[in-house]
Amino acid sequence: MALWKRAKTYHVDIASPDGSRVRHTTGTTDRAKAKEYHDKLKAELWDLSRLKQKPKRSWDEAALRWLKEKEHKKSLRDDVQRIRWFTGHLRGKTLDQIDRSLVDRLITTHVHATDRTKDLYVALIRAIFRMAMREWEWIDTMPAFKTYEKGKKVRVRWITHEQAKALLLELPEHQRDVVVFALATGLRQGNVLGLTWDRVFMDRRQATIEHGDTKNEDALGVALNDIAVAVLMRQRGKHKTAVFTYRGERLRSANTRAWRKALVRAGITNFRWHDLRHTWASWLRQAGVPTWVLQELGGWKSESMVRRYAHMSVDHLQPYADRLGFEPDLETERVRGSEGAYVTKSPTKLAGGGLRLVASNGVSV
């Protein structure tokens, strides 16, 4: 038995069936416990080698590998914050010990936020487990983690042209063109503020968002309409690289206190900066732009994301609705009653004050 003591602590030195060598501390000074650990470890190594069983991986290993492989991710800071929270509850647990009920209990008990926020936590741990199963091949199956916002309507908040004009009048001058550009292009805040002149092609009336800079990681070509072009013309010469600036520096944020105060003064409630994108899409649909065109303009990967705006225009359905060839005669319309009789609806009273019933054979009663 390869069990030896160093500094009062027992260590193991085992040759596994595949020829590799395992040497580390048992963490105990008790020989009996060290021997039990040795025998258990040797049996596990045999199972792994001969029965082709996968070694048990811990949450800590999975979290660390995720962060290493996703270091380029734009939302890495959010991942770090949520992984740190999960690690506080899951440290030392193997992946097979983490199931749906455990995660649900942790989130329900400790995450005091909206269902949408809870789903962000679930989405991360689901993605890590999916990677562990499909890419790393650490596990064969994964839990079906609970979704909290399932079945709820997708939020689509937009404002009218008049409300948009009122908002623009209340905004500081340096934010006004930023909002106009967002309403004209539908770009997200990060893409608007991060736009540089080398990505703007005025001769082609086009701007480009590079791979990795959009939400779905795909490049996006932005068609510039007259409103967007006019905004860009006003920004020319203010900065060598950045399109939108404030006091000679690139504008870092648009969702500021000044933005929120302008909303209050304009009388607009329950409206976020991202809702400018919803407003842009809503206006285009109301103008009759097909959903497939809107999907390409907005850079949505899934058609289901665009379907939320479909109800805002039914012009393409009008010809089909008009095919209904029915002209009711309201003066003589009758509704079929019981036993094959017809009851006259209008007029409902006769000269005699009674109710006239006419059987299907034409006999009056």
C-alpha positions as CSV (number, residue, x, y, z in Angstrom):
1,M,0.0,0.0,0.0
2,A,1.5,3.3,-1.1
3,L,0.7,5.2,2.0
4,W,3.3,7.3,3.7
5,K,3.6,10.0,6.4
6,R,5.2,13.5,6.1
7,A,5.0,16.1,8.8
8,K,2.5,14.0,10.7
9,T,0.1,13.9,7.7
10,Y,-0.5,10.8,5.5
11,H,0.0,11.0,1.8
12,V,-0.9,8.6,-1.0
13,D,1.2,7.4,-4.0
14,I,-0.9,5.3,-6.4
15,A,-0.2,4.1,-9.9
16,S,-3.5,4.1,-11.8
17,P,-4.5,1.4,-14.3
18,D,-3.6,3.7,-17.3
19,G,-0.1,4.2,-16.0
20,S,-0.4,7.7,-14.6
21,R,0.7,8.4,-11.0
22,V,-1.4,10.0,-8.4
23,R,0.4,11.6,-5.4
24,H,-1.1,14.0,-2.9
25,T,-2.0,14.4,0.7
26,T,-5.0,12.7,2.4
27,G,-5.5,15.6,4.7
28,T,-5.5,13.5,7.8
29,T,-3.1,12.4,10.5
30,D,-5.2,9.3,11.3
31,R,-3.8,6.2,9.6
32,A,-7.1,4.4,9.5
33,K,-8.9,7.3,7.8
34,A,-5.9,7.7,5.4
35,K,-6.1,4.0,4.5
36,E,-9.8,4.3,3.9
37,Y,-9.2,7.3,1.6
38,H,-6.4,5.4,-0.2
39,D,-8.7,2.4,-0.9
40,K,-11.6,4.5,-2.1
41,L,-9.3,6.5,-4.4
42,K,-7.8,3.4,-5.8
43,A,-11.2,1.9,-6.5
44,E,-12.4,5.2,-8.2
45,L,-9.3,5.2,-10.4
46,W,-10.0,1.7,-11.5
47,D,-13.6,2.5,-12.3
48,L,-12.5,5.5,-14.3
49,S,-10.0,3.5,-16.3
50,R,-11.8,0.2,-16.8
51,L,-15.4,1.2,-16.8
52,K,-14.8,4.4,-18.7
53,Q,-16.6,6.5,-16.0
54,K,-16.1,10.2,-16.1
55,P,-14.3,11.9,-13.2
56,K,-16.6,14.0,-11.0
57,R,-16.0,17.7,-11.6
58,S,-16.7,20.4,-9.2
59,W,-18.6,23.7,-9.6
60,D,-15.4,25.6,-8.9
61,E,-13.7,23.8,-11.9
62,A,-16.6,24.6,-14.2
63,A,-16.9,28.2,-13.1
64,L,-13.1,28.8,-13.6
65,R,-13.1,27.2,-17.0
66,W,-16.1,29.2,-18.1
67,L,-14.5,32.5,-17.1
68,K,-11.3,31.6,-19.0
69,E,-13.1,30.6,-22.2
70,K,-15.4,33.6,-22.0
71,E,-12.9,36.3,-21.2
72,H,-13.8,38.1,-24.5
73,K,-17.5,38.2,-23.6
74,K,-18.9,41.7,-23.4
75,S,-21.0,40.9,-20.4
76,L,-18.1,39.1,-18.6
77,R,-18.4,41.5,-15.7
78,D,-22.0,40.4,-15.1
79,D,-21.0,36.7,-15.3
80,V,-18.3,37.3,-12.7
81,Q,-20.7,38.9,-10.3
82,R,-23.3,36.0,-10.7
83,I,-20.6,33.3,-10.6
84,R,-19.3,34.8,-7.4
85,W,-22.8,34.7,-5.9
86,F,-23.3,31.0,-7.0
87,T,-19.9,30.0,-5.7
88,G,-20.8,31.3,-2.2
89,H,-23.5,28.6,-2.1
90,L,-22.0,25.9,-4.4
91,R,-18.3,25.8,-3.5
92,G,-17.0,22.3,-3.1
93,K,-20.1,20.6,-4.7
94,T,-19.7,18.4,-7.7
95,L,-21.8,19.0,-10.7
96,D,-23.9,15.9,-10.1
97,Q,-24.8,17.3,-6.7
98,I,-26.3,20.4,-8.3
99,D,-29.9,19.9,-9.4
100,R,-33.0,21.9,-10.3
101,S,-34.4,21.9,-6.8
102,L,-31.2,23.1,-5.2
103,V,-30.8,26.0,-7.7
104,D,-34.5,26.9,-7.4
105,R,-34.3,27.0,-3.6
106,L,-31.2,29.2,-3.7
107,I,-32.7,31.7,-6.2
108,T,-36.1,31.8,-4.6
109,T,-34.6,32.3,-1.1
110,H,-31.8,34.7,-1.8
111,V,-32.5,36.6,-5.1
112,H,-35.1,39.2,-4.1
113,A,-35.7,40.6,-7.6
114,T,-38.0,40.4,-10.6
115,D,-38.5,37.1,-12.4
116,R,-36.5,38.6,-15.3
117,T,-33.5,39.0,-13.0
118,K,-33.9,35.5,-11.6
119,D,-33.9,34.2,-15.2
120,L,-30.5,35.9,-15.8
121,Y,-29.0,33.8,-13.0
122,V,-30.6,30.7,-14.3
123,A,-29.5,31.4,-17.9
124,L,-25.8,31.6,-16.7
125,I,-25.8,28.3,-14.7
126,R,-27.7,26.6,-17.6
127,A,-25.1,27.8,-20.1
128,I,-22.3,26.5,-17.9
129,F,-23.9,23.1,-17.5
130,R,-24.6,23.0,-21.2
131,M,-21.0,23.7,-22.0
132,A,-19.9,21.0,-19.5
133,M,-22.1,18.5,-21.2
134,R,-21.7,19.3,-24.9
135,E,-18.2,20.8,-25.2
136,W,-16.2,19.6,-22.2
137,E,-17.9,16.2,-21.9
138,W,-17.7,16.3,-18.2
139,I,-21.3,15.2,-17.6
140,D,-23.8,13.1,-19.6
141,T,-27.0,14.9,-18.6
142,M,-27.9,18.3,-17.1
143,P,-30.8,19.5,-15.0
144,A,-33.8,21.2,-16.5
145,F,-33.4,24.4,-14.6
146,K,-36.6,26.4,-13.8
147,T,-37.5,29.4,-15.9
148,Y,-39.4,32.0,-13.9
149,E,-40.7,34.4,-16.5
150,K,-42.1,31.6,-18.8
151,G,-45.4,32.5,-20.4
152,K,-45.3,36.2,-19.6
153,K,-45.7,38.8,-22.3
154,V,-42.6,40.4,-23.8
155,R,-42.4,44.0,-22.8
156,V,-42.7,46.4,-25.8
157,R,-42.8,50.1,-24.7
158,W,-42.8,52.8,-27.3
159,I,-43.7,56.5,-27.6
160,T,-45.6,58.5,-30.2
161,H,-44.0,61.1,-32.5
162,E,-45.4,63.9,-30.3
163,Q,-44.0,62.4,-27.2
164,A,-40.6,62.0,-28.9
165,K,-40.6,65.6,-29.9
166,A,-41.5,66.7,-26.3
167,L,-38.6,64.5,-25.0
168,L,-36.1,66.0,-27.4
169,L,-37.0,69.5,-26.3
170,E,-36.2,68.6,-22.6
171,L,-32.9,66.9,-23.3
172,P,-29.5,68.6,-23.1
173,E,-28.1,69.5,-26.5
174,H,-25.3,66.9,-26.4
175,Q,-27.9,64.1,-25.8
176,R,-30.4,65.3,-28.3
177,D,-28.7,64.1,-31.4
178,V,-27.8,60.8,-29.7
179,V,-31.5,60.1,-29.1
180,V,-32.5,61.3,-32.7
181,F,-29.9,58.9,-34.1
182,A,-31.2,56.0,-32.0
183,L,-34.8,56.7,-33.2
184,A,-33.6,56.9,-36.8
185,T,-31.5,53.7,-36.8
186,G,-32.8,51.5,-34.0
187,L,-29.3,50.9,-32.7
188,R,-28.7,49.9,-29.1
189,Q,-27.0,52.4,-26.8
190,G,-23.6,50.7,-26.8
191,N,-23.5,50.7,-30.6
192,V,-24.6,54.4,-30.8
193,L,-22.1,55.7,-28.3
194,G,-19.3,53.4,-29.6
195,L,-19.7,54.4,-33.3
196,T,-16.5,55.7,-34.8
197,W,-16.0,57.6,-38.1
198,D,-14.1,54.8,-39.7
199,R,-17.3,52.8,-39.6
200,V,-19.4,55.5,-41.2
201,F,-19.6,55.7,-45.0
202,M,-21.5,58.8,-46.0
203,D,-21.2,58.2,-49.7
204,R,-23.0,54.9,-49.4
205,R,-25.3,56.2,-46.6
206,Q,-24.2,53.3,-44.4
207,A,-22.6,52.5,-41.1
208,T,-21.2,49.2,-39.9
209,I,-21.2,47.4,-36.6
210,E,-18.3,44.9,-36.5
211,H,-18.4,41.2,-35.4
212,G,-18.6,40.9,-31.7
213,D,-20.0,44.4,-31.2
214,T,-23.6,43.4,-31.6
215,K,-25.7,41.5,-29.1
216,N,-25.8,38.4,-31.3
217,E,-22.0,38.8,-32.1
218,D,-22.8,39.1,-35.9
219,A,-21.7,42.1,-38.0
220,L,-24.5,44.5,-38.9
221,G,-24.9,46.9,-41.8
222,V,-26.9,50.0,-40.9
223,A,-28.8,51.8,-43.6
224,L,-28.7,55.6,-42.9
225,N,-31.9,57.5,-43.7
226,D,-32.1,61.3,-44.1
227,I,-32.6,61.9,-40.4
228,A,-29.5,59.8,-39.4
229,V,-27.4,61.5,-42.1
230,A,-28.4,64.9,-40.9
231,V,-27.3,63.9,-37.3
232,L,-23.9,62.7,-38.6
233,M,-23.4,65.9,-40.6
234,R,-23.9,67.9,-37.4
235,Q,-21.3,65.8,-35.5
236,R,-18.5,66.1,-38.1
237,G,-15.3,67.8,-37.0
238,K,-16.0,67.5,-33.3
239,H,-13.7,64.5,-32.7
240,K,-11.2,62.5,-34.8
241,T,-12.6,59.1,-34.0
242,A,-15.7,59.2,-31.9
243,V,-19.0,60.3,-33.5
244,F,-20.8,61.4,-30.4
245,T,-19.0,63.5,-27.8
246,Y,-19.4,65.7,-24.8
247,R,-16.9,68.4,-24.0
248,G,-14.4,67.1,-26.5
249,E,-14.4,63.5,-25.2
250,R,-16.3,60.4,-26.4
251,L,-19.7,60.2,-24.8
252,R,-19.6,57.3,-22.3
253,S,-23.3,57.0,-21.2
254,A,-26.7,58.3,-22.3
255,N,-28.8,56.8,-19.6
256,T,-27.9,59.6,-17.2
257,R,-29.7,61.7,-14.6
258,A,-30.3,64.3,-17.3
259,W,-32.0,61.7,-19.4
260,R,-34.3,60.6,-16.5
261,K,-35.1,64.2,-15.6
262,A,-36.0,65.0,-19.2
263,L,-38.5,62.0,-19.2
264,V,-40.2,63.4,-16.1
265,R,-40.5,66.9,-17.6
266,A,-41.8,65.5,-20.8
267,G,-44.4,63.5,-18.9
268,I,-43.2,60.1,-20.1
269,T,-43.3,57.2,-17.6
270,N,-42.1,53.6,-17.6
271,F,-39.6,54.3,-20.4
272,R,-36.0,53.1,-20.7
273,W,-33.3,54.1,-23.1
274,H,-33.5,50.7,-24.8
275,D,-37.2,51.5,-25.5
276,L,-36.0,53.9,-28.2
277,R,-35.2,50.7,-30.2
278,H,-38.7,49.5,-29.5
279,T,-40.1,52.8,-30.6
280,W,-38.1,52.7,-33.9
281,A,-39.3,49.2,-34.7
282,S,-42.9,50.1,-33.8
283,W,-42.9,53.2,-36.0
284,L,-41.6,51.2,-39.0
285,R,-44.2,48.5,-38.5
286,Q,-46.9,51.1,-38.3
287,A,-45.6,52.5,-41.6
288,G,-46.1,49.1,-43.2
289,V,-42.5,47.7,-43.2
290,P,-42.7,43.9,-43.4
291,T,-41.4,41.9,-40.4
292,W,-38.7,40.2,-42.5
293,V,-37.3,43.6,-43.6
294,L,-37.5,44.9,-40.0
295,Q,-35.6,41.8,-38.8
296,E,-32.8,42.5,-41.2
297,L,-32.7,46.2,-40.4
298,G,-32.6,45.6,-36.7
299,G,-30.1,42.7,-36.8
300,W,-32.4,40.2,-35.0
301,K,-31.3,36.6,-35.4
302,S,-34.7,35.1,-34.6
303,E,-38.0,35.9,-36.3
304,S,-39.8,35.5,-33.0
305,M,-38.0,38.6,-31.7
306,V,-39.7,40.6,-34.5
307,R,-43.1,39.1,-34.1
308,R,-43.7,41.2,-31.0
309,Y,-44.2,44.2,-33.4
310,A,-46.3,42.3,-36.0
311,H,-49.7,43.4,-34.6
312,M,-48.9,47.1,-35.2
313,S,-49.6,46.9,-38.9
314,V,-52.3,44.8,-40.6
315,D,-52.3,46.4,-44.0
316,H,-51.1,43.1,-45.6
317,L,-54.2,41.4,-44.1
318,Q,-56.8,43.9,-45.4
319,P,-57.3,42.3,-48.8
320,Y,-58.0,39.0,-47.2
321,A,-60.4,40.5,-44.7
322,D,-62.3,42.2,-47.6
323,R,-62.9,38.8,-49.2
324,L,-65.8,38.2,-46.8
325,G,-68.9,38.5,-49.1
326,F,-71.6,39.0,-46.5
327,E,-74.2,41.8,-46.6
328,P,-76.6,41.5,-43.7
329,D,-80.1,42.9,-44.1
330,L,-80.7,44.4,-40.7
331,E,-84.4,45.0,-41.3
332,T,-85.2,41.3,-42.1
333,E,-82.4,39.4,-40.3
334,R,-83.7,36.4,-38.4
335,V,-82.0,34.0,-36.1
336,R,-82.8,30.3,-36.2
337,G,-84.6,29.3,-33.0
338,S,-85.6,25.9,-31.6
339,E,-87.5,23.2,-33.6
340,G,-86.7,24.7,-37.0
341,A,-88.4,28.0,-36.3
342,Y,-87.1,31.5,-37.1
343,V,-87.4,34.5,-34.8
344,T,-87.4,37.9,-36.3
345,K,-84.9,40.2,-34.6
346,S,-85.8,43.6,-36.2
347,P,-88.4,44.9,-35.9
348,T,-89.2,43.0,-32.7
349,K,-92.8,44.3,-32.2
350,L,-95.8,43.9,-34.5
351,A,-98.9,46.0,-34.7
352,G,-100.8,43.6,-32.4
353,G,-98.1,43.7,-29.7
354,G,-97.4,39.9,-30.1
355,L,-94.4,37.9,-31.2
356,R,-94.6,36.4,-34.7
357,L,-93.2,32.9,-35.2
358,V,-92.8,31.5,-38.6
359,A,-92.2,27.7,-39.0
360,S,-89.8,26.4,-41.7
361,N,-92.8,25.3,-43.8
362,G,-94.0,28.9,-43.9
363,V,-97.0,28.5,-41.5
364,S,-97.4,31.5,-39.2
365,V,-98.4,31.0,-35.6
